[in-house]
Amino acid sequence: MKIYMGVWNIQQAKVLPQFMYSVRRLKDRISAMPFNGLDWILDSGGFSEININGKYSFSVEEYLHIVELHQPSLFFNMDYVCEKNALLKTGLSIKEHQEKTTTNHIKIT
């Protein structure tokens, strides 16, 4: 079993065998992070995006561009989390969050 620890900067990433990095740290970068050859997962930042903005501040197409630029080993879907605070922030139901998550998944694939 592999455990991917979430990290905030390159120095942390370089000392771990595998790690997770948030798209929120990458979305404004023009050049690729120096993660070549490292085993890492790109997190969509869904929890923060929804709780801060009530939606994603970037499109599926922009997310896929970030994926292509940085080449993670894996990346997460742009999910709409269903925690109570997120539902209050969006004003949507759990079913609507699930539908938005599914729509994003279909667009990504």
NORTA-V898593 format. One record per pair of residues at least 4 apart in sequence whose C-alpha atoms are under 7 Angstrom apart, sorted by the first residue. I is the first residue (numbers start at 0). GAP is how many residues later the second one is. D is the distance in Angstrom with one decimal. If there is no record, write none. Layout:
i;gap;d
I;GAP;D
I;GAP;D
//
This chain:
i;gap;d
3;14;5.5
3;15;4.4
3;16;5.6
4;14;4.8
4;15;5.7
5;13;5.8
5;14;4.5
5;15;5.8
6;5;6.1
6;6;6.3
6;12;6.7
6;13;6.2
6;14;5.8
7;13;6.8
8;4;6.6
9;4;6.2
11;4;7.0
12;6;6.3
16;22;6.9
17;20;6.9
17;21;4.8
17;22;5.4
18;20;6.8
18;21;4.9
18;22;6.5
19;20;5.5
19;21;4.7
19;22;5.9
19;23;6.6
20;20;6.4
20;21;5.2
20;22;5.9
21;20;5.8
21;21;4.6
21;22;6.3
21;23;5.7
22;4;5.7
22;19;6.3
22;20;5.9
22;21;5.5
22;22;5.9
23;21;6.1
26;39;6.6
31;37;5.7
31;38;5.1
32;37;6.2
38;34;5.8
39;32;5.6
39;33;5.4
39;34;6.8
40;31;5.6
40;32;5.8
40;33;4.8
40;34;5.3
41;30;6.0
41;32;6.4
41;33;4.5
41;34;6.3
42;32;6.1
42;33;5.4
43;32;5.6
43;33;6.4
43;34;5.4
44;4;5.9
45;4;5.9
45;32;6.1
45;33;5.7
45;34;6.2
45;35;6.7
46;4;6.1
46;34;6.0
47;4;5.8
48;4;5.5
48;5;6.8
48;6;6.1
48;7;5.3
48;8;6.9
49;4;4.3
49;5;4.8
49;6;6.3
49;30;6.9
49;36;5.9
50;34;6.8
50;35;5.2
50;38;6.3
53;35;5.3
53;36;4.8
57;4;6.0
57;5;6.8
58;4;6.2
59;4;6.2
59;44;6.8
59;47;7.0
59;48;6.7
60;4;6.2
61;4;6.4
62;4;6.3
63;4;6.1
64;4;6.1
65;4;6.1
66;4;5.5
66;5;6.6
76;28;6.0
77;23;6.4
77;26;6.1
78;22;4.6
79;17;5.2
79;18;6.8
79;20;6.6
79;21;5.4
80;5;6.5
80;16;6.9
81;4;6.2
81;5;6.2
81;12;5.8
81;15;6.6
82;4;6.4
83;4;6.2
84;4;6.1
85;4;6.3
86;4;5.6
86;5;5.7
86;6;6.4
91;4;5.9
91;5;6.8
92;4;6.3
93;4;6.1
94;4;6.1
95;4;6.2
96;4;6.2
97;4;6.1
98;4;6.1
99;4;6.2
100;4;6.2
101;4;6.2
102;4;6.3
103;4;6.1
104;4;6.2
//
